[in-house]
Amino acid sequence: MRRGLDIRSLSRCSTRVKRSSQYRLLSIKSLPESTSESTDNSVIDAQTVPQKKSSDNNQRFPSLLGKVEQIINVAKGEKQPRYLACEIECLMKECSTLSSSEEGSRNTVKLLHRLLEEKRHANQVFIDERKEDDTISSVPYIINDSFFHLAMFAQIRTKDGVRNIQDLIQLMTDEYRFDSRSLLPSIHVEGWIDKREKRVSCRPSTTTYNILLAALVEASHNKPRFAATAEKVLDKMRTLQKHKKWHTMPNTKSYQLVIEAYSRNNTFDAGSNAVQVYNKMVAAHEQALQEYRNHSITGVDYNFNDPSGNYRHIVAPTTKAILSVIDAYLHSNTEASPKVAESFLLTCIKNKVTDKLNIINGSVFHRVILGWSRRMSKIKNPRVRFDAASKAEKLMRRMENLTSSNPKMSHCAPTIETYNLCLNAWAQSDVKESAKRASALFEELVNHDDIGLDLSSCHCLMTAISRSFPYDIDSAQEVEKVLDKVSMLHNLGHKNEYLEPTQLTYSIAINAWAKAKKSYDVNGIHKAIHTRRLLDVLLEKHANGKSDKPSIHVFTSVLNACTFPAMSDSKDVVEVAIKTYEDVLNDERWLNITPDQFLFANMIKAINVQMMLSKSSYYQRLAILERIHKDAKNAECVTPRVMKELREACSEDELRSMLGNDF
């Protein structure tokens, strides 16, 4: 393992270069973990590249830029190389974390070129002295790959990151060839090559190409062709290792990055291409495993349970690689994508390699179940949506059977997340059977000994029931029954102590009443009364600090319920509408809610419908409508939707009188 650079040793170095013998071999060891070559997984992951969002970075940018310019303008040979290398390394790390990634990446490249200039100057002095006296025991000044990796790392998220990194790799190759011809032979004479060949060389390695692959992953979302480029880089790494004996053999991270690139490009053939790379990964694993057995001194097989005991790491398929293949299928946006993803999952379960590595877990099943539920939003045929939700639930049953039949697969047992995904699948299906099937799953979860309920389960069930209103006229009442049951389970405590209804829970119930097919319940109470009752409970919980404040959408749903015609109780519905409207406009409860166009449009429609039915005073109705229009104008919400409701509520003369010059 590489150790950090000893700063104390630098203080003992002379600050003034008197002879070229003071130039020593440069081996900066304080590298970031992402550029270390000590393990097979040594590369920065595309998903773990730090997001450059710090506001402090923008404030320190001018001073940092000044430091960069100061270092660049230092005359060659003026500073001792070790000091210069240490300062440049620190500045490169700072530049790579700038929020302005383009500017930061440019500065890292400038610093790298400045260090290369210092290297050429120092080595020219070294060569001249060797010509004069070949007995001098000095060594050349060589830059290792860590500085190149820092510069590449800064390019990953930039606009032209791929091209810039390719240019840096070419620069590494040129520098390595020059060192090999001119400098490394001298190190052979001094005996350095046996111990430090790997550390002094700037030859491109697996880590180098993995950084390039990480940049290709970032770019593949907007430019799908880069996924194919990533696969070509993978083949090039194998070629360089085979013919030039470079340390560029693709490792586990290399294959994962290429598969991830295909999972991001959203093309129709992304899934099949990702599977091809995954199969290459499996083949490379089997070959590496056989080579490990052949070269092992003791003849012991590779230990997958405790890899730290192995003398080296080998390529092996991972859970992340399987997840990326599934994502590649699901993102291809074809009708058969969830089906093909499930087929790939079942193939992996039966595969001996994955069984030996034990990399199939619940998250893999969850990804396919999620794919089935997302696919339903694009399917119009209700029978196909029902089949999709059924297949999602069947996958959960397969997890149960797999766990019971194979003790090694205990980590594939269904969890609360599995049930929630299946409940959500039924909620998204919008079929007649969805409420019934979701309710059955919910009851199974309530009675489960090892899995406890959470609010997401309750929300999914309430959503499934509320979306069944075209088929069930009492769906809103059923939703409120679930709300009551949640409150009861919360009061019982124990494993259900986190089931206290939240703002979202009440919002789903209020929205269910607003969308109910009938205006009245079985007791003859208008649904607007129910929505306001639930809103009052939510407001009280918020006042007591037991819930978040309701959003504007909750108030809009109450007003939407008020737009349905009432009979003898139209005055009560009007009172609900006015009270709800004033709660937002007057803000006496300090909710700080901003009204939107839907609030004003629904309020106009509610007043028009209810006050027409109750034969209220013509002038009273007109005055309320005029006030709503004035409030909408003050809130800058006089949109076409609001004007449409006004035109339906008022005659042309009334509208002209109300709008005046704005008519």
ABEGO torsion letter per residue (X at the ends): XBBBBBAAAAAABBABBABAAABBBBBBABBBAAABAABAABBBBAAABBBBABAAAAAAAAAAAAAAAAAAABBBGABBAAAAAAAAAAAAAAAAABABAAAAAAAAAAAAAAAAAAAAAAAAAAAAAAAABAABABBBBBBBAAAAAAAAAAAAABAAAAAAAAAAAAAAAAAAAAAAAAAAAAAAAAGAAAAAAAAABABBBAAAAAAAAAAAAAAAAABAAAAAAAAAAAAAAAAAAAAAGBBABBBAAAAAAAAAAAAAAGBAAAAAAAAAAAAAAAAAAAAAAAAAAAABAAGBBBBAABAAABABBBBBBBAAAAAAAAAAAAAAGBAAAAAAAAAAAAAAAABAAAAAAGABBAAAAAAAAAAAAAAAAABABAAAAAAAAAAAAAAAAAAAAAAAABAAAAAABBBAAAAAAAAAAAAAAGBAAAAAAAAAAAAAAAABAABBBBAAAAAAAAAAAAAAAAABAAAAAAAAAAAAAAAAAAAAEEAAAAABBBAAAAAAAAAAAAABABABBAAGBBAAAAAAAAAAAAAAAAAAGABBBBBAAAAAAAAAAAABBBBAAAAAAAAAAAAAAAAAAAGAAGAGBBBBAAAAAAAAAAAAAAAAAAGBBAAAAAAAAAAAAAAAAAAGABBAAAAAAAAAABBAAAAAAAAEAAX
